[in-house]
Amino acid sequence: MELRSSPTSPYVRKVLATALEVGLEDRIGLVPVSPYAEDHDLRDLNPLSKVPCLITDEGQALFDSPVICEYLTSLAGNTDVFPVAGPKRWDALRQQAIGDGILDASILRRYELDRPEETRSQKWDARQKLAVTSALDMLEKECAVWNTDVTIGRITVGCALGYLDFRFDHEPWRDGRPALEAWYRFFSERDSMQRTVPIG
């Protein structure tokens, strides 16, 4: 399989961490691309021209990260990362949505910061920042009762917190969130997280 990827994408990290958790990392070849360049086939594979995009052994292009991660766990026969049914599945998917939401809002903030200062919208940035802080506050209330299960929800939240450290280290998300800080310290020691730390 081939994964169209970017070394700093938290969504790519999520896919790679999932592959490591289910033992499929050796079956995936990385093909780095810049979604903003035109000298690649990414748009032909994914009309949204976004990474990650996985090309299966059968030649099918899969996107985005929730679809790819569920495909990999299914291929591996793993029912822990994506529980099959019941409350555990909905908890995992809900946590995935929270983590992806933090990433979506944070990346929108990054895009806004890349614009010339005179064209930036403080109102837009504040709205996205509020989404992130509200999600973090919710996680702080919930994570104290999390067990050691490794689900797609926990993987996604871990990647989201790692992205905040990577891109927004000047905004310390740990302040006032001791339970979330403790959980992340524990979770980030996993091999899947250690081996996918973004560099850039």
Secondary structure, 3 states (H helix, E strand, C coil): CEEEECCCCHHHHHHHHHHHHHCCHHHCEEEECCCCCCCCCHHHHCCCCCCCEEECCCCCEECCHHHHHHHHHHHHCCCCCCCCCCHHHHHHHHHHHHHHHHHHHHHHHHHHHHCCHHHCCHHHHHHHHHHHHHHHHHHHHHHHHCCCCCCHHHHHHHHHHHHHHHHCCCCCCCCCCHHHHHHHHHHCCCHHHHCCCCCC
